[in-house]
């Protein structure tokens, strides 16, 4: 039997219940696998949501008939989506962006497009979020390898510009959030066909190629290598710092991205899943109990991130030895 978490809110009839089922069915009709989120929230309401997300209308009707107040989540990986999550500034804007008049993630994206000599990618399916943010939906190009990102960290694009791709979820239009005590929907404000992610964004979001490539692939360094030991420790420190300093609204994607990055190291046997879980759990301890972020969600997110990352082992090899007869620089 499916166990769905619905939070401790008072259960009473809501006028939006039927609309949430309709929102789930509409997303599924677009070919986007959906699953229940907690009412008025962005957390998965079921375990193993990546595997259980579906476009089957009968299963969707059963889920939302039993739990009509659940929000709707879209699993971006199997949906073939890369969603740009552009947030509004709720507080001080960093100086490097403020000097350009930036007050929103969409301003950052527009500036990045100008720097790349490309048009602002606005002509696609777009949803306005309850707190003034914006979700722009794009199809991922075939064979692309794009990670979910948070802000400017790693291969991220910039301040208040997150990306939701394989292994991540996005809250579907029609879902609700409570803002100042009032239910506010995620609203379609650009009902256009979903565009293919522009090439300049694909380039910006694609992980860098392996260093020092050779004609024949090199085996990864052993876990006992001093270089690997230092590399893993630096990666752990960086990801734990990212998790510890994550802000509300970004905790889930930050924890997932950190676990996925460290999962890539697990794929080569350089660190254990237990060590990743312990370090990230400790880093996230201060977030537990804040805005319904609980230990169950934390554990589930870390597990999902590790599973996504270990499928793509990190490539880290020693520099190839100089060829005979070739002088050193």
Kinemage of the C-alpha trace (Angstrom):
@kinemage 1
@onewidth
@group {chain A} dominant
@subgroup {mainchain}
@vectorlist {calphas} color= white
{ca unk a 1} P 0.000 0.000 0.000
{ca unk a 2} L 1.290 3.467 -0.893
{ca unk a 3} L 2.102 5.577 2.139
{ca unk a 4} L 1.788 9.265 1.421
{ca unk a 5} L 2.975 11.945 3.806
{ca unk a 6} L 0.452 14.759 4.027
{ca unk a 7} L 1.939 16.823 6.928
{ca unk a 8} L 0.109 17.780 10.084
{ca unk a 9} L -2.183 20.399 8.568
{ca unk a 10} L -5.888 20.305 9.447
{ca unk a 11} L -7.671 18.234 6.809
{ca unk a 12} L -10.789 20.012 5.626
{ca unk a 13} L -12.331 20.388 2.158
{ca unk a 14} L -10.440 22.672 -0.206
{ca unk a 15} L -11.773 24.210 -3.423
{ca unk a 16} L -8.487 23.400 -5.175
{ca unk a 17} L -8.625 19.612 -4.681
{ca unk a 18} L -10.115 18.766 -8.077
{ca unk a 19} L -7.812 21.269 -9.753
{ca unk a 20} L -4.744 19.462 -8.411
{ca unk a 21} L -5.875 16.207 -10.019
{ca unk a 22} L -6.476 18.107 -13.243
{ca unk a 23} L -3.006 19.660 -12.982
{ca unk a 24} L -1.454 16.209 -12.584
{ca unk a 25} L -3.336 14.833 -15.590
{ca unk a 26} L -2.429 17.820 -17.755
{ca unk a 27} L 1.262 17.421 -16.956
{ca unk a 28} L 1.069 13.691 -17.722
{ca unk a 29} L -0.635 14.435 -21.048
{ca unk a 30} L 2.466 16.422 -21.980
{ca unk a 31} L 4.555 13.310 -21.351
{ca unk a 32} L 5.885 14.475 -17.979
{ca unk a 33} L 5.828 11.734 -15.298
{ca unk a 34} L 4.234 13.054 -12.113
{ca unk a 35} L 3.978 12.051 -8.450
{ca unk a 36} L 2.475 13.550 -5.274
{ca unk a 37} L 4.161 16.271 -3.250
{ca unk a 38} L 3.108 17.221 0.262
{ca unk a 39} L 0.168 19.665 0.339
{ca unk a 40} L 1.262 23.276 -0.275
{ca unk a 41} L 4.882 22.103 -0.394
{ca unk a 42} L 7.708 20.938 -2.660
{ca unk a 43} L 8.744 17.773 -0.807
{ca unk a 44} L 7.956 14.331 -2.274
{ca unk a 45} L 5.024 12.693 -0.496
{ca unk a 46} L 6.100 9.191 -1.541
{ca unk a 47} L 9.324 7.234 -1.338
{ca unk a 48} L 11.269 6.284 -4.497
{ca unk a 49} L 9.505 9.060 -6.393
{ca unk a 50} L 11.955 8.932 -9.304
{ca unk a 51} L 11.071 5.312 -9.989
{ca unk a 52} L 7.338 5.696 -9.321
{ca unk a 53} L 6.575 8.924 -11.184
{ca unk a 54} L 4.089 8.084 -13.927
{ca unk a 55} L 2.027 9.281 -16.866
{ca unk a 56} L -0.588 6.551 -16.264
{ca unk a 57} L -3.902 8.419 -15.805
{ca unk a 58} L -5.455 5.592 -13.789
{ca unk a 59} L -2.673 5.599 -11.218
{ca unk a 60} L -2.727 9.391 -11.110
{ca unk a 61} L -6.465 9.382 -10.443
{ca unk a 62} L -6.001 6.835 -7.636
{ca unk a 63} L -3.273 8.929 -6.013
{ca unk a 64} L -5.193 12.214 -6.106
{ca unk a 65} L -8.550 10.652 -5.280
{ca unk a 66} L -7.069 9.324 -2.049
{ca unk a 67} L -4.971 12.419 -1.368
{ca unk a 68} L -6.665 15.288 -3.203
{ca unk a 69} L -4.674 18.061 -1.489
{ca unk a 70} L -1.247 16.840 -2.604
{ca unk a 71} L 0.728 19.125 -4.869
{ca unk a 72} L 2.070 17.790 -8.160
{ca unk a 73} L 5.728 17.014 -8.780
{ca unk a 74} L 7.311 16.413 -12.192
{ca unk a 75} L 10.330 14.114 -12.438
{ca unk a 76} L 12.612 16.101 -14.756
{ca unk a 77} L 14.863 13.207 -15.779
{ca unk a 78} L 12.351 10.897 -17.480
{ca unk a 79} L 10.392 13.944 -18.686
{ca unk a 80} L 13.431 14.978 -20.751
{ca unk a 81} L 13.306 18.422 -19.164
{ca unk a 82} L 15.837 20.979 -18.021
{ca unk a 83} L 13.981 23.657 -16.049
{ca unk a 84} L 15.576 27.019 -15.289
{ca unk a 85} L 14.454 28.061 -11.816
{ca unk a 86} L 14.771 31.847 -11.586
{ca unk a 87} L 14.172 33.322 -8.154
{ca unk a 88} L 13.270 36.827 -7.054
{ca unk a 89} L 15.534 38.650 -4.616
{ca unk a 90} L 14.154 38.522 -1.090
{ca unk a 91} L 16.864 40.544 0.589
{ca unk a 92} L 20.221 42.024 -0.309
{ca unk a 93} L 21.515 41.524 -3.862
{ca unk a 94} L 25.260 40.698 -4.115
{ca unk a 95} L 27.278 43.729 -5.208
{ca unk a 96} L 28.577 42.135 -8.423
{ca unk a 97} L 24.980 41.769 -9.590
{ca unk a 98} L 23.450 44.858 -7.960
{ca unk a 99} L 25.713 47.158 -9.958
{ca unk a 100} L 24.006 45.831 -13.106
{ca unk a 101} L 20.525 46.529 -11.758
{ca unk a 102} L 19.792 42.848 -11.073
{ca unk a 103} L 16.855 42.113 -8.764
{ca unk a 104} L 15.813 38.670 -10.069
{ca unk a 105} L 17.307 35.492 -11.467
{ca unk a 106} L 15.808 36.330 -14.856
{ca unk a 107} L 17.939 39.495 -14.899
{ca unk a 108} L 21.031 37.347 -14.370
{ca unk a 109} L 20.004 35.043 -17.213
{ca unk a 110} L 19.414 38.002 -19.520
{ca unk a 111} L 22.898 39.370 -18.742
{ca unk a 112} L 24.469 35.962 -19.354
{ca unk a 113} L 22.698 35.759 -22.727
{ca unk a 114} L 24.028 39.209 -23.670
{ca unk a 115} L 27.569 38.166 -22.752
{ca unk a 116} L 27.176 35.073 -24.931
{ca unk a 117} L 25.841 37.173 -27.820
{ca unk a 118} L 22.543 35.290 -27.685
{ca unk a 119} L 18.896 36.332 -27.195
{ca unk a 120} L 17.302 36.027 -23.789
{ca unk a 121} L 15.709 32.519 -23.799
{ca unk a 122} L 12.147 33.609 -23.024
{ca unk a 123} L 10.235 31.868 -25.822
{ca unk a 124} L 9.309 28.655 -24.051
{ca unk a 125} L 6.752 27.224 -21.633
{ca unk a 126} L 6.948 29.397 -18.514
{ca unk a 127} L 5.417 29.190 -15.053
{ca unk a 128} L 5.340 31.939 -12.424
{ca unk a 129} L 5.838 30.625 -8.891
{ca unk a 130} L 3.814 31.792 -5.876
{ca unk a 131} L 6.684 33.881 -4.475
{ca unk a 132} L 7.512 35.697 -7.699
{ca unk a 133} L 9.979 33.267 -9.206
{ca unk a 134} L 9.897 31.825 -12.698
{ca unk a 135} L 10.280 28.329 -14.131
{ca unk a 136} L 11.317 28.140 -17.782
{ca unk a 137} L 10.932 24.679 -19.269
{ca unk a 138} L 13.304 23.336 -21.931
{ca unk a 139} L 13.836 19.994 -23.639
{ca unk a 140} L 17.270 18.523 -22.978
{ca unk a 141} L 19.101 17.777 -26.243
{ca unk a 142} L 19.556 14.038 -26.964
{ca unk a 143} L 22.743 12.535 -25.514
{ca unk a 144} L 23.422 15.641 -23.408
{ca unk a 145} L 24.771 15.185 -19.902
{ca unk a 146} L 23.455 18.057 -17.837
{ca unk a 147} L 23.469 18.224 -14.058
{ca unk a 148} L 21.137 20.050 -11.735
{ca unk a 149} L 22.880 23.155 -10.408
{ca unk a 150} L 22.436 25.661 -7.596
{ca unk a 151} L 23.283 29.306 -8.193
{ca unk a 152} L 26.848 29.917 -9.332
{ca unk a 153} L 28.475 26.925 -7.610
{ca unk a 154} L 30.177 24.300 -9.721
{ca unk a 155} L 28.909 24.539 -13.296
{ca unk a 156} L 26.029 26.732 -12.133
{ca unk a 157} L 24.958 29.767 -14.129
{ca unk a 158} L 24.722 32.521 -11.546
{ca unk a 159} L 22.997 34.076 -8.565
{ca unk a 160} L 19.376 32.930 -8.133
{ca unk a 161} L 19.546 30.799 -11.305
{ca unk a 162} L 19.098 27.099 -10.489
{ca unk a 163} L 18.601 24.276 -12.961
{ca unk a 164} L 16.460 21.182 -12.486
{ca unk a 165} L 17.476 18.232 -14.645
{ca unk a 166} L 18.046 14.479 -14.210
{ca unk a 167} L 17.470 13.419 -10.627
{ca unk a 168} L 15.604 16.604 -9.730
{ca unk a 169} L 11.945 17.568 -9.524
{ca unk a 170} L 9.966 20.665 -10.349
{ca unk a 171} L 6.610 21.676 -8.897
{ca unk a 172} L 3.992 21.504 -11.628
{ca unk a 173} L 1.708 24.378 -12.607
{ca unk a 174} L -1.557 24.251 -10.701
{ca unk a 175} L 0.185 23.309 -7.446
{ca unk a 176} L -0.184 25.630 -4.461
{ca unk a 177} L 1.950 27.375 -1.864
{ca unk a 178} L 0.792 29.396 1.106
{ca unk a 179} L 1.982 33.003 0.925
{ca unk a 180} L 0.999 35.304 3.811
{ca unk a 181} L -1.688 32.801 4.772
{ca unk a 182} L -3.246 32.672 1.307
{ca unk a 183} L -3.030 29.741 -1.152
{ca unk a 184} L -1.302 30.938 -4.334
{ca unk a 185} L -0.953 28.705 -7.421
{ca unk a 186} L 1.987 28.026 -9.707
{ca unk a 187} L 0.575 29.735 -12.805
{ca unk a 188} L 1.327 29.263 -16.499
{ca unk a 189} L 2.279 32.725 -17.779
{ca unk a 190} L 3.877 31.638 -21.040
{ca unk a 191} L 1.779 28.895 -22.652
{ca unk a 192} L 4.250 28.227 -25.467
{ca unk a 193} L 5.697 24.964 -26.781
{ca unk a 194} L 8.650 23.752 -24.733
{ca unk a 195} L 11.787 24.899 -26.572
{ca unk a 196} L 15.033 22.952 -26.930
{ca unk a 197} L 17.666 24.224 -24.517
{ca unk a 198} L 19.822 26.759 -26.408
{ca unk a 199} L 23.293 25.588 -27.343
{ca unk a 200} L 25.082 28.218 -25.280
{ca unk a 201} L 23.281 27.006 -22.162
{ca unk a 202} L 24.062 23.377 -23.003
{ca unk a 203} L 27.741 24.327 -23.232
{ca unk a 204} L 27.624 26.283 -19.975
{ca unk a 205} L 25.940 23.423 -18.079
{ca unk a 206} L 27.914 20.491 -19.516
{ca unk a 207} L 30.612 19.151 -17.157
{ca unk a 208} L 34.151 19.845 -18.248
{ca unk a 209} L 35.859 17.037 -20.162
{ca unk a 210} L 38.295 14.749 -18.402
{ca unk a 211} L 41.709 16.385 -17.938
{ca unk a 212} L 44.678 15.317 -20.076
{ca unk a 213} L 42.820 12.934 -22.415
{ca unk a 214} L 44.773 10.245 -24.249
{ca unk a 215} L 43.905 8.020 -27.158
{ca unk a 216} L 43.381 5.097 -24.783
{ca unk a 217} L 41.244 5.654 -21.667
{ca unk a 218} L 43.167 5.708 -18.418
{ca unk a 219} L 42.092 3.777 -15.356
{ca unk a 220} L 41.086 5.924 -12.390
{ca unk a 221} L 43.631 6.473 -9.673
{ca unk a 222} L 43.488 4.041 -6.737
{ca unk a 223} L 41.807 5.230 -3.561
{ca unk a 224} L 45.202 5.053 -1.825
{ca unk a 225} L 46.679 7.749 -4.077
{ca unk a 226} L 47.666 10.864 -2.123
{ca unk a 227} L 46.164 12.988 -4.875
{ca unk a 228} L 42.832 11.170 -4.559
{ca unk a 229} L 42.861 11.493 -0.761
{ca unk a 230} L 43.384 15.255 -0.991
{ca unk a 231} L 40.834 15.596 -3.803
{ca unk a 232} L 38.134 13.679 -1.900
{ca unk a 233} L 38.726 15.683 1.289
{ca unk a 234} L 38.497 18.970 -0.616
{ca unk a 235} L 35.285 17.805 -2.321
{ca unk a 236} L 33.776 16.753 1.022
{ca unk a 237} L 34.652 20.077 2.633
{ca unk a 238} L 33.184 22.069 -0.266
{ca unk a 239} L 29.931 20.107 -0.499
{ca unk a 240} L 29.387 20.109 3.265
{ca unk a 241} L 29.928 23.878 3.283
{ca unk a 242} L 27.371 24.283 0.497
{ca unk a 243} L 24.818 22.228 2.414
{ca unk a 244} L 25.447 24.001 5.711
{ca unk a 245} L 24.921 27.433 4.124
{ca unk a 246} L 21.926 26.503 1.919
{ca unk a 247} L 19.018 28.921 2.170
{ca unk a 248} L 15.321 28.131 2.544
{ca unk a 249} L 13.835 27.089 -0.775
{ca unk a 250} L 17.197 25.750 -1.966
{ca unk a 251} L 17.898 23.097 0.651
{ca unk a 252} L 16.541 20.132 -1.294
{ca unk a 253} L 18.377 20.848 -4.547
{ca unk a 254} L 21.588 21.790 -2.668
{ca unk a 255} L 21.618 18.528 -0.703
{ca unk a 256} L 20.809 16.545 -3.847
{ca unk a 257} L 23.563 18.252 -5.865
{ca unk a 258} L 26.101 17.684 -3.083
{ca unk a 259} L 25.196 14.005 -2.758
{ca unk a 260} L 25.330 13.548 -6.531
{ca unk a 261} L 28.765 15.184 -6.763
{ca unk a 262} L 30.128 12.961 -4.000
{ca unk a 263} L 28.339 9.971 -5.533
{ca unk a 264} L 30.575 10.397 -8.574
{ca unk a 265} L 33.527 9.723 -6.272
{ca unk a 266} L 31.755 6.669 -4.867
{ca unk a 267} L 31.522 5.351 -8.425
{ca unk a 268} L 35.324 4.942 -8.401
{ca unk a 269} L 35.455 3.487 -4.901
{ca unk a 270} L 37.116 6.601 -3.472
{ca unk a 271} L 34.544 7.081 -0.703
{ca unk a 272} L 31.726 5.032 0.797
{ca unk a 273} L 28.012 5.787 0.715
{ca unk a 274} L 28.048 5.654 4.505
{ca unk a 275} L 30.717 8.342 4.723
{ca unk a 276} L 28.842 10.589 2.271
{ca unk a 277} L 25.621 10.178 4.239
{ca unk a 278} L 27.268 10.868 7.599
{ca unk a 279} L 29.081 13.999 6.431
{ca unk a 280} L 26.082 15.522 4.629
{ca unk a 281} L 23.698 14.644 7.466
{ca unk a 282} L 25.982 16.398 9.925
{ca unk a 283} L 26.303 19.419 7.618
{ca unk a 284} L 22.507 19.669 7.299
{ca unk a 285} L 21.778 19.241 10.999
{ca unk a 286} L 20.974 22.930 11.529
{ca unk a 287} L 18.273 22.788 8.833
{ca unk a 288} L 16.274 19.973 10.460
{ca unk a 289} L 12.889 21.139 11.676
{ca unk a 290} L 13.020 24.380 9.672
{ca unk a 291} L 10.129 24.879 7.220
{ca unk a 292} L 9.150 21.181 7.427
{ca unk a 293} L 12.634 20.010 6.404
{ca unk a 294} L 12.882 16.745 8.345
{ca unk a 295} L 15.282 13.833 8.680
{ca unk a 296} L 13.214 11.621 6.372
{ca unk a 297} L 13.457 14.129 3.519
{ca unk a 298} L 17.163 14.657 4.193
{ca unk a 299} L 17.926 10.921 4.115
{ca unk a 300} L 15.828 10.372 1.007
{ca unk a 301} L 17.456 13.285 -0.838
{ca unk a 302} L 20.980 12.143 0.031
{ca unk a 303} L 20.156 8.609 -1.108
{ca unk a 304} L 18.699 9.847 -4.415
{ca unk a 305} L 21.710 12.083 -5.052
{ca unk a 306} L 24.222 9.323 -4.344
{ca unk a 307} L 22.377 6.961 -6.702
{ca unk a 308} L 22.383 9.565 -9.487
{ca unk a 309} L 26.051 10.447 -9.046
{ca unk a 310} L 27.503 6.949 -8.833
{ca unk a 311} L 26.241 6.228 -12.354
{ca unk a 312} L 28.806 8.743 -13.650
{ca unk a 313} L 32.151 8.050 -11.903
{ca unk a 314} L 34.401 11.085 -11.696
{ca unk a 315} L 37.420 10.951 -14.004
{ca unk a 316} L 40.644 11.946 -12.278
{ca unk a 317} L 43.943 10.655 -13.599
{ca unk a 318} L 47.613 11.439 -13.240
{ca unk a 319} L 49.319 13.491 -15.927
{ca unk a 320} L 50.714 11.188 -18.618
{ca unk a 321} L 54.491 10.738 -18.452
{ca unk a 322} L 56.541 12.705 -21.024
{ca unk a 323} L 57.166 10.750 -24.204
{ca unk a 324} L 60.737 9.599 -24.837
{ca unk a 325} L 62.849 12.214 -26.575
{ca unk a 326} L 60.507 15.078 -25.657
{ca unk a 327} L 62.027 17.746 -23.444
{ca unk a 328} L 60.158 19.011 -20.433
{ca unk a 329} L 58.775 22.545 -20.672
